Amino acid sequence: MMANIAVGLLVSMINVGLHALVSVALVHWLDRLGLGHRRHRRLTLAVVMGATGGLLTLTHMAEVALWALVYVLIGAAPASGNDFYFAFVNYTTLGYGDLLPDEGWRLLGPMAAANGVLLFGWSTALIFGALQRAARRLGLEKA
């Protein structure tokens, strides 16, 4: 059980670090982006939101890939070979139950799910913050 917790915490912390780096980069990009004098303000806002959502989606995919890699490296992945799918089902808390990890590593599934819930919530807050920040700078938000 201690190995499960150690591995789960390590992967979770790496994913939190990755999410933090992407978050800081997004905020920095928004601060440097000249939004004040745009002609097509609503279209600009849509592009900003699309770019933010797209980058965060790619970040989540990288985080899932890390979980999949770890499952393979420690021998926790199901024998089916659907490692990325298995990691994605855990990370998103979908929980089909069609694939099960090695018996000794079952605690990693809930740990991956907790990691995913945390990072999806973080992404939601970041998207909302980016929307507010960009709308304010574009003059689309009422004071």
VEXDREN-2710 file (C-alpha; in Angstrom, 1 decimal):
% VEXDREN-2710
k/r/px/py/pz
1/MET/0.0/0.0/0.0
2/MET/2.9/2.4/0.7
3/ALA/4.3/1.9/-2.7
4/ASN/0.8/2.8/-4.2
5/ILE/0.7/6.0/-2.2
6/ALA/4.3/6.9/-3.0
7/VAL/3.9/6.4/-6.7
8/GLY/0.5/8.1/-6.8
9/LEU/1.8/11.1/-4.9
10/LEU/4.8/11.4/-7.1
11/VAL/2.8/11.3/-10.4
12/SER/0.2/13.6/-8.9
13/MET/2.8/16.2/-7.9
14/ILE/4.5/16.0/-11.3
15/ASN/1.1/16.7/-12.9
16/VAL/0.4/19.5/-10.5
17/GLY/3.8/21.0/-11.4
18/LEU/3.1/20.7/-15.1
19/HIS/-0.3/22.3/-14.6
20/ALA/1.3/25.1/-12.7
21/LEU/3.8/25.8/-15.4
22/VAL/1.1/25.9/-18.1
23/SER/-1.1/28.1/-15.9
24/VAL/1.7/30.6/-15.4
25/ALA/2.5/30.6/-19.1
26/LEU/-1.2/31.2/-20.0
27/VAL/-1.5/34.1/-17.5
28/HIS/1.8/35.6/-18.8
29/TRP/0.6/35.3/-22.4
30/LEU/-2.7/37.0/-21.5
31/ASP/-0.9/39.8/-19.8
32/ARG/1.4/40.4/-22.8
33/LEU/-1.3/40.0/-25.4
34/GLY/-2.4/43.4/-26.7
35/LEU/-6.1/43.2/-26.4
36/GLY/-7.1/46.8/-25.8
37/HIS/-7.5/48.1/-29.4
38/ARG/-9.0/45.2/-31.2
39/ARG/-11.6/45.8/-33.9
40/HIS/-13.3/42.4/-33.6
41/ARG/-13.4/42.2/-29.9
42/ARG/-15.8/39.2/-29.6
43/LEU/-13.9/37.2/-32.1
44/THR/-10.7/38.0/-30.3
45/LEU/-12.3/36.8/-27.1
46/ALA/-13.4/33.6/-28.8
47/VAL/-9.8/33.0/-30.1
48/VAL/-8.3/33.6/-26.6
49/MET/-10.8/31.2/-25.0
50/GLY/-10.2/28.6/-27.7
51/ALA/-6.4/28.9/-27.3
52/THR/-6.7/28.6/-23.5
53/GLY/-9.1/25.6/-23.7
54/GLY/-6.9/23.9/-26.4
55/LEU/-3.7/24.3/-24.4
56/LEU/-5.3/23.0/-21.2
57/THR/-6.7/20.0/-23.1
58/LEU/-3.2/19.2/-24.4
59/THR/-1.9/19.6/-20.9
60/HIS/-4.5/17.1/-19.6
61/MET/-3.5/14.7/-22.4
62/ALA/0.1/14.9/-21.3
63/GLU/-0.9/14.3/-17.7
64/VAL/-2.9/11.2/-18.7
65/ALA/0.1/10.0/-20.8
66/LEU/2.3/10.3/-17.7
67/TRP/-0.2/8.1/-15.7
68/ALA/-0.2/5.6/-18.6
69/LEU/3.6/5.5/-18.7
70/VAL/3.9/4.9/-15.0
71/TYR/1.3/2.1/-15.1
72/VAL/3.4/0.4/-17.8
73/LEU/6.7/1.0/-16.0
74/ILE/5.6/-0.4/-12.6
75/GLY/3.6/-3.3/-14.2
76/ALA/0.2/-2.0/-13.0
77/ALA/-1.3/-1.7/-16.5
78/PRO/-4.0/-4.3/-17.5
79/ALA/-2.8/-7.0/-19.8
80/SER/-5.0/-5.7/-22.6
81/GLY/-2.4/-3.1/-23.7
82/ASN/-4.9/-0.3/-23.6
83/ASP/-2.7/1.7/-21.2
84/PHE/-3.7/5.2/-22.3
85/TYR/-7.4/4.3/-22.4
86/PHE/-7.0/2.8/-18.9
87/ALA/-5.3/5.9/-17.6
88/PHE/-7.9/8.2/-19.2
89/VAL/-10.8/6.3/-17.6
90/ASN/-9.2/6.7/-14.2
91/TYR/-8.1/10.3/-14.6
92/THR/-11.6/11.4/-15.8
93/THR/-13.3/9.3/-13.1
94/LEU/-15.4/7.7/-15.9
95/GLY/-14.8/4.3/-14.3
96/TYR/-16.2/1.9/-16.9
97/GLY/-14.8/-1.0/-15.0
98/ASP/-13.9/-2.9/-18.2
99/LEU/-10.2/-2.8/-17.4
100/LEU/-8.6/-3.5/-14.0
101/PRO/-5.1/-2.8/-12.9
102/ASP/-2.8/-5.4/-11.4
103/GLU/-4.2/-6.4/-8.0
104/GLY/-1.2/-4.9/-6.1
105/TRP/-1.7/-1.4/-7.6
106/ARG/-5.4/-0.9/-7.3
107/LEU/-5.0/2.2/-5.1
108/LEU/-3.5/4.1/-8.1
109/GLY/-6.9/4.3/-9.9
110/PRO/-8.6/6.4/-7.2
111/MET/-5.4/8.5/-6.8
112/ALA/-5.4/9.2/-10.6
113/ALA/-9.1/10.1/-10.3
114/ALA/-8.4/12.5/-7.5
115/ASN/-5.6/14.1/-9.5
116/GLY/-7.8/14.5/-12.5
117/VAL/-10.7/16.0/-10.5
118/LEU/-8.3/18.5/-9.0
119/LEU/-6.7/19.5/-12.3
120/PHE/-10.0/19.7/-14.2
121/GLY/-11.3/22.0/-11.5
122/TRP/-8.1/24.1/-11.7
123/SER/-8.5/24.3/-15.5
124/THR/-12.1/25.4/-15.1
125/ALA/-11.1/28.2/-12.8
126/LEU/-8.3/29.2/-15.1
127/ILE/-10.6/29.3/-18.2
128/PHE/-13.1/31.4/-16.2
129/GLY/-10.3/33.7/-15.0
130/ALA/-8.9/34.0/-18.5
131/LEU/-12.4/34.8/-19.9
132/GLN/-12.9/37.6/-17.3
133/ARG/-9.4/39.0/-17.8
134/ALA/-9.7/39.1/-21.6
135/ALA/-13.2/40.4/-21.6
136/ARG/-12.2/43.2/-19.2
137/ARG/-9.2/44.2/-21.4
138/LEU/-11.3/44.1/-24.5
139/GLY/-13.9/46.4/-22.8
140/LEU/-16.6/43.7/-23.0
141/GLU/-17.2/43.4/-19.3
142/LYS/-19.4/45.9/-17.5
143/ALA/-17.8/47.4/-14.4
END
